[in-house]
């Protein structure tokens, strides 16, 4: 079939052709970039925190009343918790990964460095932290009990020893020899010695650009008689242990309030709630755009079939088969869709560049999204026009002899 007659027919209906072509172009640009954003958000949500999330929960304990001894209470709580059936490990922890709040600090290699070498989450813990978090020591050693020191809240942190994540160790010492090296916290002396490296432990804030940079600091830092505990249970016993912990702590000390216990799974859901909402919104936009585009093609084709009924009957009378008529409308729609997609391909990268310069953490759209988008919209266009084209192919030759 020659394209020239199709182009000539389209030029007599420029407005409809341009509107459908622009609709296809905008659909391609928005759908491709939306799918890429969804894939980025999905990958972000799948990042491992470095913890045993399934079997871990945390809670806070706030003491009140005259004579409340936070340090003595913490020691008693730890002893009690570690003896409970089903408890694998416990550590006091000011914050936990993805919880949204906590302490972070600049890590430097030189004293009073103008700009820190890296920003790191700070986890103030005791010597059971590595085991409790469920992360894995891949170099060096763990903390010793005597290395956990008392520290005043709000003061500068200058621990003698620290444990860092592999990502942070590689950032600070790319040669891979971080164990035994000295670092500065908050750019101030004295130094802290890296004694161990764990494989992974994420930042408290999921949106942080330093998500994989974390530092474990062995210290006890009371604040207004408040302590947070992190508990890892034996596999499958988390819910059972949570009930037991709440009951035992309430019985052991009446001069405190135990805050609501939260699992790491709940914390992950909350941390990525905005990402999940954006994925749903963009998914809805994609479905709506594709539906509107398909309906636009159906409407345009149906209108043209109604306008050309006598013309179609004449062609049938002159020997055109049903397949010839069907192919004509499919080819006509293919031409319109292709013109729109060519414009849309350029528009897709214009939108991607705009997002790159106006959105934090955005990346340039990978090249393969556009050809995949072309194929999908070609297929959508052909499916959408198939109904009207089939009706056109069924127009009988006798229509040509009827008076208007």
C-alpha positions as CSV (number, residue, x, y, z in Angstrom):
1,X,0.0,0.0,0.0
2,X,1.3,3.4,-0.9
3,X,1.8,6.0,1.9
4,X,1.2,9.0,-0.4
5,X,-2.7,8.7,-0.5
6,X,-2.7,8.3,3.3
7,X,-0.6,11.4,3.7
8,X,-2.8,13.4,1.3
9,X,-5.9,12.3,3.3
10,X,-4.3,13.3,6.6
11,X,-3.3,16.7,5.3
12,X,-7.0,17.4,4.8
13,X,-7.6,16.7,8.5
14,X,-4.6,18.5,9.9
15,X,-6.1,19.6,13.2
16,X,-7.1,16.1,14.2
17,X,-3.8,14.7,13.1
18,X,-1.8,17.3,15.1
19,X,-3.9,16.9,18.2
20,X,-3.5,13.1,18.3
21,X,0.2,13.4,17.4
22,X,0.8,15.9,20.3
23,X,-1.2,13.7,22.6
24,X,1.0,10.7,21.7
25,X,4.1,12.9,22.1
26,X,3.2,14.1,25.6
27,X,2.2,10.6,26.6
28,X,5.5,9.2,25.6
29,X,7.5,12.0,27.4
30,X,5.5,11.7,30.6
31,X,5.1,7.9,30.7
32,X,8.9,7.3,30.1
33,X,10.0,9.7,32.8
34,X,7.3,8.5,35.2
35,X,8.3,4.9,34.7
36,X,12.0,5.8,35.3
37,X,11.1,7.7,38.5
38,X,9.0,4.7,39.7
39,X,12.0,2.4,39.0
40,X,14.3,4.7,40.9
41,X,11.9,4.8,43.9
42,X,11.4,1.1,43.8
43,X,15.2,0.5,43.8
44,X,15.5,2.9,46.7
45,X,12.9,1.1,48.7
46,X,14.6,-2.2,48.2
47,X,17.9,-1.1,49.7
48,X,18.9,-3.3,52.6
49,X,19.3,-1.4,55.9
50,X,22.0,-3.8,57.1
51,X,19.9,-5.0,60.0
52,X,17.9,-8.1,60.7
53,X,14.6,-6.3,60.2
54,X,12.3,-9.3,60.6
55,X,13.3,-10.1,64.2
56,X,14.2,-6.7,65.6
57,X,12.2,-4.0,67.4
58,X,12.9,-1.0,69.6
59,X,11.3,1.1,72.2
60,X,12.0,4.0,74.7
61,X,12.0,4.2,78.4
62,X,11.4,7.5,80.2
63,X,12.0,7.7,84.0
64,X,10.3,10.1,86.3
65,X,10.3,10.8,90.1
66,X,12.9,12.0,92.5
67,X,15.9,9.8,92.8
68,X,15.4,8.1,89.5
69,X,18.9,6.7,88.5
70,X,19.0,6.4,84.7
71,X,22.4,4.7,84.6
72,X,21.4,2.1,87.2
73,X,18.1,1.5,85.5
74,X,19.7,0.9,82.2
75,X,22.1,-1.7,83.6
76,X,19.2,-3.4,85.3
77,X,17.1,-3.3,82.1
78,X,19.8,-4.7,80.0
79,X,20.4,-7.6,82.5
80,X,16.7,-8.3,82.6
81,X,16.2,-8.1,78.8
82,X,19.1,-10.3,78.0
83,X,17.7,-13.1,80.3
84,X,14.3,-13.1,78.7
85,X,13.4,-16.2,76.6
86,X,13.6,-15.5,72.9
87,X,15.9,-12.5,73.2
88,X,19.1,-12.9,71.1
89,X,20.7,-9.6,71.8
90,X,20.0,-6.1,73.3
91,X,21.8,-2.8,73.1
92,X,20.9,0.8,74.2
93,X,20.7,2.8,71.0
94,X,19.8,6.5,70.6
95,X,18.5,5.9,67.1
96,X,18.0,3.1,64.5
97,X,18.3,3.1,60.7
98,X,15.4,4.6,58.8
99,X,13.8,5.9,61.9
100,X,13.9,9.5,60.8
101,X,15.8,11.1,63.6
102,X,19.1,11.0,65.3
103,X,22.6,12.2,65.4
104,X,25.0,12.7,62.5
105,X,28.5,14.2,62.3
106,X,31.2,15.2,59.8
107,X,34.1,12.8,59.7
108,X,37.5,14.3,58.8
109,X,41.0,13.1,58.2
110,X,42.7,16.3,59.3
111,X,42.2,18.4,62.5
112,X,39.9,21.4,62.0
113,X,39.4,20.4,58.4
114,X,37.5,23.1,56.5
115,X,35.1,20.6,54.9
116,X,34.4,17.2,56.3
117,X,35.5,14.3,54.2
118,X,32.2,12.6,54.8
119,X,29.0,13.0,56.7
120,X,28.0,10.0,58.9
121,X,25.1,8.8,61.0
122,X,26.2,8.3,64.6
123,X,24.9,5.4,66.6
124,X,25.7,5.7,70.3
125,X,25.7,2.1,71.5
126,X,27.4,-0.4,73.8
127,X,29.5,-3.5,73.1
128,X,26.5,-5.6,72.0
129,X,25.6,-3.3,69.1
130,X,27.0,-5.3,66.2
131,X,25.3,-8.4,67.3
132,X,22.0,-6.6,68.1
133,X,21.8,-4.6,64.8
134,X,22.4,-7.9,63.0
135,X,25.1,-6.4,60.8
136,X,28.4,-8.3,60.2
137,X,31.9,-7.4,61.1
138,X,34.1,-7.9,58.0
139,X,37.3,-6.4,59.3
140,X,38.9,-5.6,62.7
141,X,37.2,-6.3,66.0
142,X,34.1,-5.5,68.1
143,X,33.9,-3.1,71.1
144,X,35.1,-4.3,74.5
145,X,32.9,-3.6,77.5
146,X,35.6,-1.2,79.0
147,X,35.5,0.9,75.9
148,X,31.9,2.0,76.5
149,X,32.3,5.3,78.4
150,X,29.9,7.8,80.0
151,X,29.4,10.9,77.9
152,X,27.4,14.1,78.6
153,X,24.5,14.7,76.3
154,X,25.1,17.6,73.9
155,X,28.8,17.5,74.2
156,X,31.3,16.9,71.5
157,X,31.9,13.2,70.7
158,X,35.6,12.2,70.9
159,X,35.4,8.4,71.4
160,X,38.8,6.6,71.6
161,X,37.5,3.9,69.2
162,X,34.8,3.5,66.6
163,X,33.4,1.0,64.1
164,X,32.4,2.2,60.7
165,X,30.5,0.8,57.7
166,X,32.4,-0.5,54.7
167,X,31.0,2.4,52.5
168,X,32.3,5.0,54.9
169,X,35.6,3.2,55.3
170,X,36.0,3.1,51.5
171,X,35.2,6.8,51.3
172,X,37.7,7.7,53.9
173,X,40.4,5.2,52.9
174,X,40.0,4.1,49.3
175,X,43.0,1.8,49.6
176,X,41.0,-0.5,51.9
177,X,43.2,-0.1,55.1
178,X,40.8,1.7,57.4
179,X,41.3,-0.5,60.5
180,X,43.8,1.1,62.8
181,X,43.5,4.6,61.1
182,X,42.6,7.8,63.0
183,X,39.7,10.1,62.2
184,X,38.3,13.3,63.6
185,X,34.7,13.8,64.5
186,X,33.3,17.3,64.0
187,X,36.8,18.3,62.7
188,X,38.1,18.6,66.3
189,X,40.9,16.7,68.1
190,X,41.5,14.3,69.6
191,X,41.3,11.5,67.1
192,X,39.3,8.3,67.1
193,X,40.7,5.0,66.0
194,X,38.8,2.8,63.6
195,X,38.9,-0.7,65.2
196,X,36.3,-2.5,63.0
197,X,34.3,-2.3,59.8
198,X,30.8,-3.7,59.3
199,X,29.4,-4.6,55.9
200,X,26.4,-2.2,56.1
201,X,24.3,-0.1,58.4
202,X,22.1,2.7,56.9
203,X,21.5,6.2,58.0
204,X,18.5,7.2,60.2
205,X,17.1,9.3,57.3
206,X,16.2,7.4,54.2
207,X,16.5,10.5,52.1
208,X,20.1,11.2,53.2
209,X,22.8,11.4,50.5
210,X,25.1,9.6,53.0
211,X,22.7,6.8,53.4
212,X,25.4,4.1,53.7
213,X,27.8,6.1,55.9
214,X,27.4,5.1,59.6
215,X,29.6,5.2,62.7
216,X,29.1,3.2,65.9
217,X,30.3,5.0,69.0
218,X,30.7,3.1,72.3
219,X,29.1,5.5,74.9
220,X,26.4,5.9,77.4
221,X,24.7,9.3,76.9
222,X,21.6,9.9,79.1
223,X,19.1,12.6,78.2
224,X,16.5,13.6,80.7
225,X,16.3,10.0,82.1
226,X,15.5,8.6,78.6
227,X,17.0,5.5,77.1
228,X,16.1,3.7,73.9
229,X,16.6,-0.1,73.6
230,X,17.1,-2.1,70.5
231,X,16.2,-5.8,70.8
232,X,16.9,-8.7,68.3
233,X,15.0,-11.8,69.0
234,X,15.4,-15.4,68.0
235,X,13.9,-16.1,64.5
236,X,10.1,-16.0,64.5
237,X,9.7,-14.9,68.2
238,X,9.6,-11.1,67.8
239,X,5.9,-10.6,68.5
240,X,6.0,-13.0,71.5
241,X,9.1,-11.2,73.0
242,X,7.5,-7.8,72.5
243,X,4.6,-8.7,74.7
244,X,6.9,-10.2,77.3
245,X,9.3,-7.2,77.3
246,X,6.5,-4.7,77.9
247,X,5.1,-6.7,80.8
248,X,8.5,-7.4,82.5
249,X,9.7,-3.8,82.3
250,X,6.5,-2.5,83.7
251,X,6.9,-4.8,86.6
252,X,10.5,-4.1,87.2
253,X,10.3,-0.3,87.7
254,X,7.1,1.7,88.2
255,X,8.9,5.0,87.9
256,X,9.1,5.0,84.2
257,X,7.0,5.0,81.0
258,X,7.7,2.5,78.2
259,X,7.0,4.0,74.9
260,X,5.2,2.2,72.1
261,X,7.3,-0.6,70.6
262,X,8.0,-0.5,66.9
263,X,9.3,-3.1,64.6
264,X,11.9,-2.4,61.9
265,X,9.4,-3.5,59.3
266,X,7.0,-0.7,60.5
267,X,9.9,1.7,60.5
268,X,10.8,0.8,56.9
269,X,7.2,1.3,55.8
270,X,7.1,4.7,57.4
271,X,10.5,5.7,56.0
272,X,9.4,5.0,52.4
273,X,5.7,6.1,52.7
274,X,6.3,9.1,50.5
275,X,8.1,7.0,47.8
276,X,5.2,4.5,47.9
277,X,2.7,7.4,47.5
278,X,4.6,8.8,44.6
279,X,4.8,5.5,42.8
280,X,1.0,5.1,43.2
281,X,0.4,8.6,41.9
282,X,2.7,8.2,38.9
283,X,1.2,4.8,38.2
284,X,-2.2,6.3,38.2
285,X,-1.1,9.1,35.9
286,X,0.4,6.6,33.5
287,X,-2.7,4.5,33.3
288,X,-4.9,7.6,32.8
289,X,-2.6,9.0,30.0
290,X,-2.5,5.7,28.2
291,X,-6.3,5.3,28.5
292,X,-6.9,8.9,27.3
293,X,-4.6,8.4,24.4
294,X,-6.2,5.2,23.4
295,X,-9.7,6.7,23.6
296,X,-8.5,9.7,21.5
297,X,-7.3,7.3,18.8
298,X,-10.5,5.4,18.9
299,X,-12.6,8.6,18.7
300,X,-10.6,10.0,15.8
301,X,-10.7,6.7,13.9
302,X,-14.4,6.3,14.5
303,X,-15.1,9.8,13.3
304,X,-13.1,9.3,10.1
305,X,-14.8,6.0,9.4
306,X,-18.2,7.7,9.8
307,X,-17.0,10.5,7.5
308,X,-15.6,8.2,4.8
309,X,-18.4,5.5,4.8
310,X,-19.3,6.2,1.2
311,X,-15.7,6.5,0.1
312,X,-15.0,3.1,1.8
313,X,-18.0,1.6,0.0
314,X,-16.7,3.0,-3.3
315,X,-13.3,1.4,-2.8
316,X,-15.0,-1.9,-1.9
317,X,-17.1,-1.7,-5.1
318,X,-13.8,-1.1,-7.0
319,X,-12.4,-4.3,-5.7
320,X,-10.8,-3.5,-2.4
321,X,-10.9,-6.3,0.1
322,X,-11.8,-6.1,3.8
323,X,-8.1,-6.6,4.6
324,X,-7.2,-3.6,2.3
325,X,-9.6,-1.4,4.2
326,X,-8.3,-2.7,7.6
327,X,-4.7,-2.2,6.6
328,X,-5.4,1.4,5.3
329,X,-6.7,2.5,8.7
330,X,-4.0,0.7,10.6
331,X,-1.3,2.2,8.4
332,X,-2.9,5.7,8.7
333,X,-2.8,5.4,12.5
334,X,0.7,4.1,12.4
335,X,1.8,7.2,10.5
336,X,0.2,9.6,13.0
337,X,1.6,7.7,16.0
338,X,5.1,7.6,14.4
339,X,5.1,11.4,13.8
340,X,3.9,12.0,17.4
341,X,6.5,9.6,18.8
342,X,9.4,11.4,16.9
343,X,8.3,14.6,18.5
344,X,7.8,12.8,21.8
345,X,11.3,11.3,21.8
346,X,12.9,14.7,21.8
347,X,10.4,16.0,24.4
348,X,11.1,13.0,26.6
349,X,14.8,14.0,27.0
350,X,13.9,17.7,27.4
351,X,11.7,16.7,30.3
352,X,14.4,14.4,31.7
353,X,17.0,17.2,31.5
354,X,14.6,19.5,33.3
355,X,14.1,17.0,36.1
356,X,17.8,16.5,36.3
357,X,18.4,20.2,37.0
358,X,15.4,20.8,39.2
359,X,15.1,17.6,41.3
360,X,17.5,16.4,44.0
361,X,19.0,13.0,43.2
362,X,17.4,12.8,39.7
363,X,19.3,10.9,37.0
364,X,19.3,11.2,33.2
365,X,16.8,8.9,31.6
366,X,18.5,5.8,30.2
367,X,18.4,5.6,26.4
368,X,16.5,2.3,26.2
369,X,13.3,3.8,27.7
370,X,12.5,5.7,24.5
371,X,12.6,2.8,22.1
372,X,10.6,0.7,24.5
373,X,8.1,3.5,24.8
374,X,7.9,3.7,21.0
375,X,7.1,0.0,20.8
376,X,4.5,0.2,23.5
377,X,2.7,3.2,22.1
378,X,2.8,1.7,18.5
379,X,1.1,-1.4,19.9
380,X,-1.4,0.7,21.9
381,X,-2.2,2.7,18.8
382,X,-2.8,-0.3,16.7
383,X,-5.0,-2.0,19.3
384,X,-7.0,1.2,19.8
385,X,-7.7,1.7,16.1
386,X,-8.4,-2.0,15.5
387,X,-12.1,-1.7,16.4
388,X,-13.0,1.3,14.2
389,X,-10.8,-0.2,11.4
390,X,-12.7,-3.5,11.6
391,X,-16.0,-1.7,11.4
392,X,-14.7,0.1,8.3
393,X,-13.7,-3.1,6.7
394,X,-17.3,-4.4,7.0
395,X,-18.8,-1.5,5.0
396,X,-20.6,-3.2,2.1
397,X,-19.9,-2.1,-1.6
398,X,-23.6,-1.2,-1.9
399,X,-23.1,1.9,0.3
400,X,-21.4,3.5,-2.7
401,X,-24.7,3.5,-4.7
402,X,-26.8,5.1,-1.9
403,X,-27.7,8.7,-2.1
404,X,-26.4,11.0,0.7
